């Protein structure tokens, strides 16, 4: 019942469209028709013709057809054919808990689901894409695949739809009302208004606009590049400039399709219109496979001989539409479309300093990871998690460079090993493990660095349940640790304890993890002390040593809260909630989950959300079984994504089964089925809100009006202490919680009651009719 996929909420991973979609109405209708009759449809055509945009819009229009989701897989930045299954798994949000191959994990996830997979830019990985597509279609009967590629995948059952240029007016169409009905003209006008908001198609410029679009043969990217010149040229001047250069530039390979030659000519024309400094930065920026941020551009692309600052030249390339800007809350990111990047790579070869540039690239991203690691145990952790997400392709490329160059092995190890925790959050366990084991296969010149790599590899293998490999890495790490310092010895004990914990040898794990805790307390390594305390807390919960577990919780929570850290704090709070629940203190467990789950959500930690929603269901099993059933259904969504369940995690399966049985005994079969289905329909935000919204009191506001949002029992308790005049620190001392937790509770009370001061809380409590 709990594994049913009926009624699940559809996943939707299509990127937001940054510009309006113009035309293609007949193409959209035809794509929809072909997808009904074929489970694989490939949109073919050369770069810049609009395959990806058409696929995006078609997939968005069809999202309600595929009840289990539409998933976009961008293959453009990938260079390794073996990474295709990994990238699909990552898109699906699979955390890679198991050690099975990625393709099998994807099959297991999709085989019972009705989904659409959009594989974008397959051409450079055509054989791997075709193989993966064929395997998935054979094993997953309700899966459909929409692919974009410069050539067909050429497998059985494939429908092929060549994407043509946008429709164009004939040379004798001159008046605006006639011209503007054609797709190429509509695109030109739409993009021209982005450059110049007052642009209009008039009797004076309509013929020039039509002539430009015809010369560009209705190629969307070519039109967009040309329109960027409207900042300095009128449509008539643009037509004239194009006329004077276009015929020469369009003379490409005699065997290449004419439109492909024209596309190259358009890009070459834009290249020639750039200054030498702009051309050089275009070439240097092409080293980034999937975009970059300003600090990366300065570090990698700048040179002492530059006459202009990189920032100024970068702005020029943005204005000329060579670079696309994507805005984030605190930064901007720049990326090139694939055909433009390809032209930059050609220029980079001719510059002659590609090796120096790639060395700068490697140095920057290796340093970026180290900076993230240094700030990990801090309030900046969340910002670093988001930055590492955006830079995943660049970091992977840097590590791949190290894996391909023996002298850089140690740099590679020191880049991938610190990503251990981030890999758990992001679902890169399998990918990071493959990289680090590839690096460990080469000799290392530094025993301390190799030990670091072995420790990370041991962790990753253990998390995947591959205990045999974990033991092999652990054995070599023991030999190296004997040559190293006290911190290495402590890390070794931590790794040994982790292996014992995930081998379910709890009696052996306890003294090992306890020794690690004592060792890190002696060395003063706060981050590892918190992590070891968290592992020991979980082990002691399983051993039913609740007091011991809570002692570990207090150690870990003190460190992580003082630092403002998020990930480890969310887990240690969850462990404390689990400990209190096992002791029978359900309300305290709920109070701790109300702090833990928002932290988990803030960094999109899928495994953390799975265990949090699972425990929330247990806390409601007795008092609100229908809500518990919904939460179990929502938790199952997350378990599916992380490719695991309570069966393989220490101490969770027995209470899970008890909750399932208890809820089933309290509800009718129909109510249980309905509640579970409703839980499956919840996304993680709605599910967490369901877990957090514990409506247990019907207190009244001052003046007799009902409270807009009822308080939890813990919040009512804290409100009473506020009435008595206690400070946050005094409240923390009374309730044996941290001052920051007390402060958070008071803030929640103020928000729920829409108050602005503690005096209002005190007055509200004093006037409650049922105080006693």
C-alpha positions as CSV (number, residue, x, y, z in Angstrom):
1,X,0.0,0.0,0.0
2,X,2.8,2.4,0.9
3,X,4.7,1.7,-2.3
4,X,1.8,2.6,-4.6
5,X,2.4,5.3,-7.1
6,X,-1.2,6.1,-7.6
7,X,-1.9,9.8,-7.1
8,X,1.7,10.9,-6.7
9,X,2.5,14.5,-7.4
10,X,4.2,14.9,-10.8
11,X,7.8,16.1,-10.7
12,X,8.6,19.1,-12.9
13,X,12.2,19.9,-13.6
14,X,12.1,22.1,-16.7
15,X,14.2,25.3,-16.4
16,X,12.4,28.6,-16.4
17,X,12.3,30.3,-19.8
18,X,14.1,33.5,-19.7
19,X,12.6,35.0,-22.9
20,X,9.2,34.7,-24.5
21,X,8.4,31.7,-26.8
22,X,7.4,32.9,-30.2
23,X,5.6,31.0,-33.0
24,X,6.0,27.2,-33.6
25,X,2.3,26.6,-33.1
26,X,2.2,23.9,-35.9
27,X,5.4,22.4,-34.6
28,X,4.0,22.1,-31.1
29,X,0.8,20.4,-32.4
30,X,2.9,18.0,-34.5
31,X,5.2,17.1,-31.6
32,X,2.3,16.4,-29.3
33,X,0.8,14.2,-32.0
34,X,4.0,12.2,-32.5
35,X,4.5,11.7,-28.8
36,X,1.1,10.0,-28.6
37,X,2.1,7.5,-31.3
38,X,5.7,7.0,-30.3
39,X,7.5,6.6,-27.0
40,X,10.7,8.1,-28.4
41,X,10.6,11.3,-30.4
42,X,13.9,13.0,-31.5
43,X,13.9,16.7,-32.6
44,X,16.8,17.0,-35.1
45,X,18.4,20.0,-36.6
46,X,21.6,22.1,-36.4
47,X,22.7,24.3,-33.5
48,X,20.6,27.4,-33.1
49,X,17.6,26.2,-35.0
50,X,15.4,26.1,-31.8
51,X,15.3,22.4,-30.9
52,X,15.7,23.0,-27.2
53,X,13.1,25.8,-26.9
54,X,10.6,23.8,-28.9
55,X,11.2,20.8,-26.6
56,X,10.9,22.9,-23.5
57,X,7.5,24.4,-24.6
58,X,6.2,21.0,-25.8
59,X,7.1,19.3,-22.5
60,X,5.6,22.2,-20.5
61,X,2.4,21.9,-22.5
62,X,2.3,18.2,-21.9
63,X,3.1,18.1,-18.2
64,X,-0.4,17.2,-17.2
65,X,-0.4,14.2,-19.5
66,X,2.5,12.5,-17.6
67,X,1.1,12.1,-14.1
68,X,4.5,11.2,-12.6
69,X,6.5,14.1,-14.0
70,X,8.4,15.8,-16.8
71,X,12.2,15.8,-16.3
72,X,14.8,17.8,-18.2
73,X,18.3,16.3,-18.5
74,X,20.9,18.8,-19.9
75,X,23.6,16.8,-21.5
76,X,25.4,19.7,-23.2
77,X,28.0,20.1,-20.5
78,X,28.8,16.4,-20.2
79,X,31.9,15.0,-21.7
80,X,32.0,11.4,-20.4
81,X,29.5,9.0,-22.1
82,X,29.4,7.0,-18.9
83,X,27.9,10.0,-17.1
84,X,24.6,9.9,-19.0
85,X,22.9,7.5,-16.5
86,X,24.3,9.6,-13.6
87,X,22.9,12.8,-15.0
88,X,19.5,11.3,-15.4
89,X,19.6,9.9,-11.9
90,X,20.6,13.3,-10.5
91,X,17.8,15.0,-12.4
92,X,15.3,12.6,-10.9
93,X,16.6,13.6,-7.5
94,X,17.9,10.1,-6.7
95,X,20.4,10.3,-3.8
96,X,22.4,7.2,-4.8
97,X,22.0,5.4,-1.5
98,X,22.5,2.0,-3.1
99,X,25.7,0.8,-4.8
100,X,23.8,-0.5,-7.9
101,X,24.6,1.1,-11.2
102,X,22.9,4.4,-12.0
103,X,21.0,2.9,-15.0
104,X,19.4,0.3,-12.7
105,X,18.5,3.0,-10.2
106,X,16.8,5.0,-12.9
107,X,15.0,1.9,-14.2
108,X,13.8,1.1,-10.7
109,X,12.5,4.6,-10.2
110,X,10.8,5.0,-13.6
111,X,9.5,1.4,-14.3
112,X,6.1,2.0,-12.6
113,X,5.8,5.7,-13.5
114,X,4.2,7.6,-16.3
115,X,6.9,10.2,-17.1
116,X,8.4,12.2,-19.9
117,X,12.2,12.4,-20.0
118,X,13.6,15.3,-22.0
119,X,17.2,14.5,-23.1
120,X,18.7,17.7,-24.4
121,X,21.8,18.0,-26.7
122,X,22.5,14.3,-27.3
123,X,24.7,14.7,-30.4
124,X,28.2,14.6,-28.7
125,X,27.1,11.6,-26.6
126,X,25.0,10.0,-29.3
127,X,25.9,6.3,-28.8
128,X,25.6,6.5,-25.0
129,X,22.3,8.4,-25.3
130,X,20.9,5.9,-27.7
131,X,21.9,2.9,-25.5
132,X,20.4,4.5,-22.4
133,X,17.2,5.5,-24.2
134,X,16.7,2.0,-25.6
135,X,17.3,0.3,-22.2
136,X,14.9,2.6,-20.4
137,X,12.2,2.3,-23.0
138,X,12.4,-1.5,-22.8
139,X,12.3,-1.6,-19.0
140,X,9.9,1.2,-18.3
141,X,6.6,0.7,-20.2
142,X,5.0,4.0,-19.3
143,X,8.1,6.2,-20.0
144,X,8.2,8.5,-23.0
145,X,11.4,10.2,-24.2
146,X,11.7,13.5,-26.0
147,X,15.3,14.0,-27.3
148,X,17.1,16.9,-29.1
149,X,20.1,16.1,-31.2
150,X,21.8,17.2,-34.4
151,X,21.3,13.6,-35.5
152,X,18.8,10.8,-34.8
153,X,19.5,8.2,-32.1
154,X,18.7,5.5,-34.6
155,X,17.0,3.0,-32.4
156,X,13.8,0.9,-32.9
157,X,10.6,2.8,-32.4
158,X,12.1,6.2,-32.8
159,X,10.1,9.0,-34.5
160,X,12.1,11.8,-36.0
161,X,11.0,15.4,-36.3
162,X,13.3,17.7,-38.2
163,X,13.0,21.2,-36.7
164,X,12.8,23.8,-39.5
165,X,13.6,27.5,-39.5
166,X,10.9,30.0,-38.6
167,X,8.4,30.9,-41.3
168,X,9.5,33.9,-43.5
169,X,7.6,36.4,-45.7
170,X,8.2,36.4,-49.4
171,X,10.3,39.2,-50.9
172,X,7.1,40.9,-52.2
173,X,5.5,41.2,-48.8
174,X,6.3,44.8,-47.7
175,X,3.6,46.1,-45.4
176,X,3.8,45.6,-41.7
177,X,0.4,43.9,-41.3
178,X,1.4,41.2,-43.8
179,X,5.0,40.8,-42.6
180,X,4.3,40.5,-38.9
181,X,2.3,37.3,-39.4
182,X,5.5,35.3,-40.0
183,X,7.3,33.7,-37.1
184,X,10.8,35.0,-37.9
185,X,9.5,38.6,-38.0
186,X,7.6,38.1,-34.7
187,X,10.8,36.8,-33.1
188,X,12.8,39.8,-34.5
189,X,10.2,42.3,-33.1
190,X,10.0,40.6,-29.7
191,X,13.7,40.5,-29.2
192,X,14.1,44.1,-30.7
193,X,11.7,45.4,-28.0
194,X,14.0,43.8,-25.4
195,X,16.9,45.8,-26.7
196,X,14.8,49.0,-27.5
197,X,11.4,49.0,-25.8
198,X,9.9,51.5,-28.2
199,X,10.7,49.5,-31.3
200,X,7.8,49.1,-33.7
201,X,7.4,47.5,-37.1
202,X,6.6,50.3,-39.5
203,X,6.1,51.1,-43.2
204,X,9.7,52.4,-43.1
205,X,11.5,49.4,-41.6
206,X,9.3,46.4,-42.4
207,X,11.0,45.6,-45.6
208,X,14.5,45.8,-44.0
209,X,13.4,43.6,-41.1
210,X,12.0,41.1,-43.5
211,X,15.2,41.2,-45.6
212,X,17.4,40.6,-42.6
213,X,15.3,37.6,-41.5
214,X,15.4,36.1,-44.9
215,X,19.2,36.5,-45.1
216,X,19.4,34.7,-41.8
217,X,17.0,32.1,-43.2
218,X,14.7,32.3,-40.2
219,X,17.3,30.8,-37.8
220,X,16.3,31.8,-34.3
221,X,19.8,32.1,-32.8
222,X,21.0,34.0,-35.9
223,X,18.1,36.5,-35.5
224,X,18.8,37.0,-31.9
225,X,22.4,37.7,-32.5
226,X,21.6,40.2,-35.3
227,X,19.0,42.0,-33.2
228,X,21.6,42.7,-30.6
229,X,23.2,45.1,-33.1
230,X,20.1,47.3,-33.0
231,X,21.8,49.3,-30.2
232,X,24.1,50.8,-32.8
233,X,22.4,50.0,-36.2
234,X,19.0,50.7,-37.7
235,X,17.2,47.8,-39.4
236,X,18.2,49.3,-42.8
237,X,21.9,49.5,-41.7
238,X,21.7,46.0,-40.3
239,X,20.5,44.8,-43.7
240,X,23.3,46.7,-45.4
241,X,26.0,45.4,-43.1
242,X,24.7,41.9,-43.5
243,X,24.7,42.2,-47.2
244,X,28.3,43.3,-47.4
245,X,29.7,40.5,-45.3
246,X,27.2,37.6,-45.5
247,X,28.0,36.0,-48.8
248,X,31.7,35.7,-48.1
249,X,31.1,34.3,-44.6
250,X,28.5,31.8,-45.8
251,X,31.0,29.9,-47.9
252,X,31.5,27.0,-45.6
253,X,32.2,23.4,-46.3
254,X,30.8,22.3,-49.7
255,X,29.4,19.1,-48.0
256,X,27.8,20.9,-45.0
257,X,24.1,21.7,-45.1
258,X,23.6,25.3,-46.2
259,X,21.8,26.3,-43.0
260,X,24.7,25.0,-41.0
261,X,27.1,27.1,-43.0
262,X,24.8,30.1,-42.5
263,X,24.7,29.5,-38.8
264,X,28.5,29.4,-38.6
265,X,28.5,32.6,-40.7
266,X,26.2,34.4,-38.3
267,X,28.4,33.5,-35.4
268,X,31.5,34.4,-37.3
269,X,30.0,37.7,-38.2
270,X,29.3,38.4,-34.5
271,X,32.8,37.4,-33.7
272,X,34.3,39.8,-36.3
273,X,32.1,42.6,-34.9
274,X,33.8,42.2,-31.5
275,X,36.9,44.1,-30.5
276,X,40.1,42.0,-30.1
277,X,39.7,42.2,-26.3
278,X,36.1,40.9,-26.6
279,X,37.2,38.1,-28.9
280,X,39.9,37.0,-26.5
281,X,37.5,37.0,-23.5
282,X,35.0,35.1,-25.6
283,X,37.6,32.5,-26.3
284,X,38.8,32.3,-22.7
285,X,35.3,32.1,-21.3
286,X,34.6,29.1,-23.5
287,X,36.7,27.0,-21.1
288,X,33.7,27.0,-18.7
289,X,31.4,24.1,-19.8
290,X,28.2,25.4,-18.1
291,X,28.6,29.0,-17.2
292,X,30.6,31.0,-14.6
293,X,30.4,33.8,-12.1
294,X,32.3,37.1,-12.0
295,X,35.0,35.9,-9.5
296,X,35.7,32.9,-11.8
297,X,36.0,35.2,-14.8
298,X,38.5,37.5,-13.0
299,X,40.6,34.6,-11.8
300,X,40.7,32.5,-14.9
301,X,40.3,35.0,-17.8
302,X,42.2,38.1,-16.7
303,X,45.8,38.8,-17.7
304,X,48.2,41.5,-16.5
305,X,48.5,42.6,-20.2
306,X,44.7,43.4,-20.5
307,X,44.0,47.0,-21.5
308,X,40.5,46.8,-20.1
309,X,39.2,45.2,-16.9
310,X,37.6,41.9,-17.4
311,X,34.3,43.2,-15.9
312,X,34.1,45.9,-18.7
313,X,34.8,43.4,-21.5
314,X,32.3,41.0,-19.9
315,X,29.6,43.7,-20.0
316,X,30.3,44.2,-23.7
317,X,29.8,40.6,-24.5
318,X,26.5,40.6,-22.6
319,X,25.3,43.6,-24.5
320,X,26.2,41.8,-27.8
321,X,24.2,38.7,-26.7
322,X,27.4,36.5,-26.7
323,X,26.7,35.8,-23.0
324,X,23.4,35.2,-21.3
325,X,23.0,36.5,-17.7
326,X,21.0,34.5,-15.1
327,X,20.3,36.4,-11.9
328,X,20.4,34.9,-8.5
329,X,19.6,36.4,-5.1
330,X,23.1,37.5,-4.4
331,X,25.0,37.0,-7.7
332,X,24.8,36.8,-11.5
333,X,25.9,33.9,-13.6
334,X,27.0,34.1,-17.3
335,X,26.7,31.3,-19.9
336,X,27.2,30.8,-23.6
337,X,24.9,28.9,-25.9
338,X,26.7,25.8,-27.3
339,X,27.4,27.1,-30.8
340,X,28.8,30.3,-29.5
341,X,31.0,28.4,-27.0
342,X,32.2,26.2,-29.8
343,X,33.4,29.3,-31.8
344,X,35.3,30.4,-28.7
345,X,37.0,27.1,-28.3
346,X,38.3,27.4,-31.9
347,X,39.7,30.8,-31.1
348,X,41.2,29.5,-27.9
349,X,43.2,26.9,-29.9
350,X,44.7,29.7,-32.0
351,X,45.6,31.9,-29.0
352,X,48.2,29.3,-27.9
353,X,47.8,29.6,-24.1
354,X,45.1,27.1,-23.5
355,X,47.3,25.1,-21.1
356,X,47.9,28.1,-18.9
357,X,44.2,29.0,-19.0
358,X,43.2,25.5,-17.9
359,X,45.7,25.6,-15.1
360,X,44.0,28.8,-13.8
361,X,40.7,27.1,-14.2
362,X,41.8,24.1,-12.1
363,X,43.4,26.3,-9.5
364,X,40.2,28.4,-9.1
365,X,37.8,25.5,-8.6
366,X,40.1,23.6,-6.4
367,X,40.4,26.7,-4.3
368,X,36.6,27.3,-4.4
369,X,36.0,23.9,-2.9
370,X,38.5,24.6,-0.2
371,X,36.9,27.9,0.6
372,X,33.5,26.2,0.8
373,X,35.0,23.6,3.2
374,X,36.5,26.2,5.4
375,X,33.2,28.0,5.7
376,X,31.1,24.8,6.0
377,X,30.7,25.0,9.8
378,X,29.3,28.5,9.6
379,X,26.2,30.6,8.9
380,X,27.4,30.9,5.3
381,X,27.0,27.1,4.7
382,X,23.6,27.6,3.0
383,X,25.1,30.1,0.5
384,X,28.0,27.7,-0.2
385,X,25.6,24.8,-0.8
386,X,23.8,26.9,-3.4
387,X,27.1,28.0,-5.0
388,X,28.4,24.5,-5.2
389,X,25.2,23.4,-6.9
390,X,25.6,26.1,-9.6
391,X,29.3,25.1,-10.1
392,X,28.8,21.3,-10.2
393,X,29.7,21.0,-13.9
394,X,32.8,23.2,-13.5
395,X,34.0,21.4,-10.4
396,X,33.5,18.0,-12.1
397,X,35.4,19.2,-15.1
398,X,38.3,20.3,-12.8
399,X,38.4,17.0,-11.1
400,X,38.2,15.1,-14.4
401,X,41.3,17.1,-15.5
402,X,43.1,15.9,-12.4
403,X,42.1,12.3,-12.9
404,X,43.6,12.5,-16.5
405,X,46.9,14.0,-15.3
406,X,49.0,12.0,-12.9
407,X,50.8,15.1,-11.5
408,X,47.5,16.5,-10.4
409,X,46.2,13.5,-8.6
410,X,46.6,15.0,-5.1
411,X,44.9,18.2,-6.2
412,X,42.0,16.1,-7.4
413,X,41.7,14.2,-4.2
414,X,41.8,17.4,-2.2
415,X,39.0,18.8,-4.4
416,X,36.6,15.8,-4.3
417,X,37.1,14.7,-0.7
418,X,35.8,17.9,0.9
419,X,32.6,17.5,-1.1
420,X,31.6,14.4,0.9
421,X,28.8,16.2,2.9
422,X,27.7,18.2,-0.1
423,X,27.5,15.0,-2.1
424,X,25.1,13.5,0.4
425,X,22.8,16.6,0.2
426,X,23.0,16.9,-3.6
427,X,22.8,13.2,-4.5
428,X,26.3,12.9,-6.0
429,X,27.4,9.9,-4.0
430,X,27.9,7.6,-7.0
431,X,29.5,10.2,-9.1
432,X,31.9,11.4,-6.3
433,X,32.8,7.9,-5.4
434,X,33.7,7.0,-9.0
435,X,35.9,10.1,-9.2
436,X,37.7,9.5,-5.9
437,X,38.3,5.8,-6.6
438,X,39.7,6.7,-10.0
439,X,42.1,9.2,-8.4
440,X,43.0,6.7,-5.7
441,X,44.0,4.2,-8.5
442,X,46.9,6.5,-9.3
443,X,49.9,6.8,-6.9
444,X,49.9,9.7,-4.5
445,X,53.0,11.6,-3.3
446,X,51.5,12.7,0.0
447,X,50.4,10.1,2.6
448,X,48.1,12.6,4.4
449,X,46.3,13.5,1.1
450,X,45.9,9.8,0.2
451,X,44.5,9.1,3.7
452,X,42.0,11.9,3.2
453,X,40.9,10.3,0.0
454,X,40.6,6.9,1.5
455,X,38.5,8.2,4.4
456,X,36.1,9.9,1.9
457,X,36.0,6.8,-0.3
458,X,35.2,4.7,2.8
459,X,32.4,7.0,3.8
460,X,30.8,6.9,0.3
461,X,31.1,3.1,0.0
462,X,29.5,2.7,3.4
463,X,26.6,5.0,2.6
464,X,26.0,3.0,-0.6
465,X,26.0,-0.2,1.5
466,X,29.1,-1.5,-0.2
467,X,30.8,-2.7,3.1
468,X,33.3,-4.9,1.4
469,X,34.9,-2.0,-0.5
470,X,34.6,0.2,2.6
471,X,36.6,-2.3,4.5
472,X,39.3,-2.4,1.8
473,X,39.6,1.4,1.9
474,X,39.6,1.3,5.7
475,X,42.4,-1.2,5.8
476,X,44.7,0.9,3.7
477,X,43.8,4.0,5.7
478,X,44.8,2.3,8.9
479,X,48.3,1.7,7.5
480,X,48.7,5.3,6.5
481,X,47.2,6.7,9.8
482,X,50.0,5.1,11.8
483,X,52.4,7.5,10.0
484,X,50.2,10.6,10.6
485,X,49.1,12.9,13.4
486,X,46.5,12.7,16.1
487,X,43.8,14.2,13.9
488,X,44.3,11.4,11.4
489,X,43.9,8.8,14.2
490,X,40.7,10.5,15.3
491,X,39.3,10.5,11.7
492,X,40.3,6.8,11.4
493,X,38.2,6.0,14.6
494,X,35.3,7.9,13.2
495,X,35.5,6.0,9.9
496,X,35.8,2.7,11.7
497,X,32.7,3.6,13.8
498,X,30.8,4.6,10.6
499,X,31.6,1.3,8.9
500,X,30.4,-0.6,12.1
501,X,27.2,1.5,12.3
502,X,26.2,0.8,8.7
503,X,27.2,-2.8,9.1
504,X,24.6,-2.8,12.0
505,X,27.3,-3.8,14.5
506,X,26.2,-1.3,17.0
507,X,28.1,-2.8,20.0
508,X,31.3,-2.4,18.1
509,X,30.5,1.1,16.7
510,X,29.8,2.6,20.1
511,X,33.3,2.6,21.6
512,X,34.9,3.5,18.3
513,X,32.6,6.6,17.9
514,X,33.0,7.5,21.6
515,X,36.8,7.4,21.1
516,X,36.5,9.7,18.1
517,X,34.3,12.1,20.1
518,X,36.9,12.3,22.9
519,X,39.8,12.6,20.4
520,X,38.1,15.5,18.5
521,X,37.3,17.2,21.8
522,X,41.0,17.1,22.6
523,X,42.1,18.4,19.2
524,X,39.4,21.1,19.2
525,X,38.2,20.2,15.8
526,X,34.6,21.4,16.2
527,X,33.2,20.2,12.8
528,X,34.4,16.7,13.3
529,X,33.4,16.6,16.9
530,X,29.8,17.6,15.9
531,X,29.8,14.9,13.1
532,X,31.1,12.2,15.4
533,X,28.6,13.2,18.2
534,X,25.8,12.9,15.6
535,X,26.9,9.4,14.6
536,X,27.3,8.3,18.2
537,X,23.9,9.7,19.1
538,X,22.2,7.6,16.4
539,X,24.1,4.5,17.5
540,X,23.0,5.0,21.1
541,X,19.4,5.5,20.1
542,X,19.5,2.1,18.4
543,X,21.1,0.7,21.6
544,X,18.2,2.3,23.6
545,X,20.7,4.5,25.5
546,X,18.5,7.6,25.3
547,X,20.3,9.6,28.0
548,X,23.6,8.9,26.2
549,X,22.1,9.9,22.9
550,X,20.8,13.2,24.3
551,X,24.2,13.9,25.8
552,X,25.7,13.6,22.3
553,X,22.9,15.7,20.9
554,X,23.8,18.5,23.3
555,X,27.4,18.4,22.3
556,X,26.7,18.5,18.6
557,X,23.9,21.1,18.9
558,X,25.9,23.5,20.9
559,X,28.7,23.5,18.3
560,X,26.4,23.7,15.2
561,X,24.1,26.3,16.6
562,X,26.9,28.5,17.8
563,X,28.4,28.4,14.3
564,X,25.1,29.0,12.6
565,X,25.5,25.8,10.6
566,X,22.5,24.2,8.9
567,X,23.0,20.6,7.6
568,X,24.5,18.9,10.6
569,X,22.3,20.9,13.0
570,X,19.2,19.7,11.2
571,X,20.3,16.0,11.6
572,X,21.3,16.3,15.3
573,X,17.9,17.9,16.0
574,X,16.2,15.1,14.2
575,X,18.2,12.6,16.3
576,X,17.1,14.3,19.5
577,X,13.5,14.2,18.3
578,X,13.9,10.5,17.6
579,X,15.3,10.0,21.1
580,X,12.5,11.9,22.8
581,X,9.9,10.0,20.7
582,X,11.4,6.7,21.8
583,X,11.3,7.8,25.4
584,X,7.6,8.6,25.0
585,X,7.9,12.4,25.0
586,X,6.0,13.0,21.8
587,X,5.4,16.8,22.3
588,X,9.2,17.4,22.7
589,X,9.8,15.3,19.6
590,X,7.4,17.5,17.7
591,X,9.0,20.7,19.0
592,X,12.4,19.6,17.9
593,X,11.1,18.6,14.4
594,X,9.6,22.0,14.0
595,X,13.1,23.4,14.2
596,X,14.8,20.6,12.2
597,X,12.5,20.3,9.2
598,X,12.7,24.0,8.1
599,X,16.5,23.7,8.2
600,X,16.3,20.6,6.1
601,X,14.0,22.2,3.6
602,X,16.2,25.3,3.3
603,X,19.0,23.3,1.8
604,X,16.8,20.7,0.0
605,X,18.3,17.7,1.8
606,X,16.0,14.9,0.4
607,X,17.2,12.3,2.8
608,X,16.8,14.7,5.7
609,X,13.2,15.4,4.5
610,X,12.5,11.7,4.3
611,X,13.5,10.9,7.8
612,X,11.9,14.0,9.2
613,X,8.5,13.3,7.6
614,X,8.8,9.7,8.6
615,X,9.3,10.6,12.3
616,X,6.6,13.2,12.1
617,X,4.2,10.5,11.0
618,X,5.1,8.5,14.1
619,X,4.4,11.4,16.4
620,X,0.8,11.7,15.0
621,X,0.1,7.9,14.8
622,X,-1.9,7.8,18.1
623,X,-3.6,11.2,18.1
624,X,-4.2,11.9,14.4
625,X,-3.8,8.7,12.4
626,X,-5.2,10.3,9.2
627,X,-2.5,12.9,9.3
628,X,0.1,10.2,10.0
629,X,-1.1,8.3,6.9
630,X,-0.7,11.4,4.8
631,X,2.8,12.0,6.2
632,X,3.8,8.4,5.5
633,X,2.7,8.8,1.9
634,X,4.7,12.1,1.6
635,X,7.7,10.5,3.2
636,X,7.5,7.6,0.7
637,X,7.9,10.1,-2.1
638,X,11.2,11.2,-0.6
639,X,12.4,7.6,0.1
640,X,11.8,6.8,-3.5
641,X,14.0,9.8,-4.6
642,X,16.9,8.8,-2.4
643,X,16.7,5.1,-3.5
644,X,16.4,3.8,0.0
645,X,13.9,3.1,2.8
646,X,13.8,2.6,6.5
647,X,14.9,-1.0,6.0
648,X,18.5,-0.1,5.4
649,X,18.9,2.8,7.9
650,X,19.9,2.0,11.5
651,X,16.9,1.6,13.9
652,X,14.1,3.0,11.7
653,X,12.3,0.0,10.2
654,X,10.7,-1.5,13.3
655,X,9.0,1.8,14.3
656,X,8.1,2.4,10.7
657,X,6.3,-1.0,10.5
658,X,4.6,-0.3,13.8
659,X,3.4,3.0,12.6
660,X,2.0,1.5,9.4
661,X,0.2,-1.2,11.3
662,X,-1.1,1.1,14.0
663,X,-2.5,3.7,11.5
664,X,-4.1,0.9,9.5
665,X,-5.8,-0.4,12.6
666,X,-7.3,3.0,13.4
667,X,-8.6,3.9,10.0
668,X,-11.0,2.4,7.6
669,X,-9.5,1.0,4.4
670,X,-11.1,3.8,2.3
671,X,-9.9,6.5,4.7
672,X,-6.4,5.0,4.8
673,X,-6.2,4.8,1.0
674,X,-7.4,8.3,0.5
675,X,-5.1,9.8,3.1
676,X,-2.1,7.9,1.7
677,X,-2.9,9.1,-1.8
678,X,-3.3,12.7,-0.6
679,X,0.2,12.4,1.0
680,X,1.6,11.2,-2.3
681,X,0.2,14.3,-4.0
682,X,2.1,16.7,-1.6
683,X,5.3,18.3,-2.7
684,X,7.9,18.5,0.0
685,X,6.9,22.1,1.0
686,X,3.3,21.1,1.6
687,X,4.3,17.9,3.4
688,X,6.6,19.8,5.8
689,X,3.8,22.3,6.4
690,X,1.5,19.5,7.3
691,X,4.1,18.1,9.7
692,X,4.7,21.5,11.3
693,X,1.1,22.7,11.6
694,X,0.2,21.0,14.9
695,X,-3.2,22.5,15.8
696,X,-3.8,21.5,19.4
697,X,-5.1,24.5,21.2
698,X,-8.0,26.8,20.6
699,X,-6.9,29.8,22.6
700,X,-8.6,33.1,22.0
701,X,-7.1,36.4,21.2
702,X,-7.6,39.5,23.3
703,X,-11.1,40.8,22.7
704,X,-12.6,37.3,22.2
705,X,-11.5,36.9,18.5
706,X,-10.2,33.5,17.5
707,X,-6.5,33.2,16.9
708,X,-5.6,33.2,13.3
709,X,-2.9,30.5,13.8
710,X,-3.1,28.3,16.9
711,X,0.0,27.7,19.0
712,X,1.7,24.4,19.6
713,X,1.9,23.1,23.2
714,X,5.6,24.1,23.4
715,X,4.8,27.6,22.2
716,X,2.0,27.9,24.7
717,X,4.4,26.9,27.4
718,X,7.0,29.4,26.3
719,X,4.3,32.1,26.0
720,X,3.5,31.5,29.7
721,X,7.1,32.0,30.6
722,X,7.2,35.2,28.5
723,X,4.2,36.4,30.6
724,X,6.2,35.7,33.7
725,X,8.9,38.1,32.4
726,X,11.6,35.5,31.6
727,X,14.3,36.4,29.0
728,X,15.1,34.0,26.2
729,X,18.2,32.8,28.1
730,X,16.1,32.2,31.2
731,X,13.5,30.3,29.2
732,X,16.3,28.2,27.8
733,X,17.5,27.4,31.2
734,X,14.0,26.4,32.5
735,X,13.3,24.2,29.5
736,X,16.8,22.9,29.0
737,X,17.0,24.2,25.4
738,X,19.4,26.6,23.8
739,X,18.9,30.4,23.9
740,X,18.7,30.5,20.1
741,X,15.9,27.8,20.1
742,X,14.0,29.8,22.7
743,X,14.5,32.9,20.6
744,X,13.2,31.0,17.5
745,X,10.1,29.9,19.4
746,X,9.3,33.4,20.6
747,X,9.7,34.7,17.0
748,X,7.2,32.0,15.8
749,X,4.7,33.0,18.5
750,X,5.0,36.7,17.5
751,X,4.5,35.8,13.8
752,X,1.5,33.5,14.4
753,X,-0.3,36.0,16.6
754,X,0.7,38.9,14.5
755,X,2.2,40.7,17.5
756,X,5.3,42.9,17.6
757,X,6.3,42.8,21.3
758,X,6.6,40.4,24.2
759,X,4.2,42.6,26.2
760,X,1.5,41.7,23.7
761,X,2.2,38.0,24.2
762,X,2.0,38.5,28.0
763,X,-1.3,40.3,27.8
764,X,-2.7,37.7,25.4
765,X,-1.8,34.8,27.7
766,X,-3.2,36.6,30.8
767,X,-6.6,37.1,29.1
768,X,-7.0,33.5,27.9
769,X,-10.4,32.3,29.2
770,X,-9.2,28.8,30.0
771,X,-6.0,29.6,31.9
772,X,-5.7,27.7,35.0
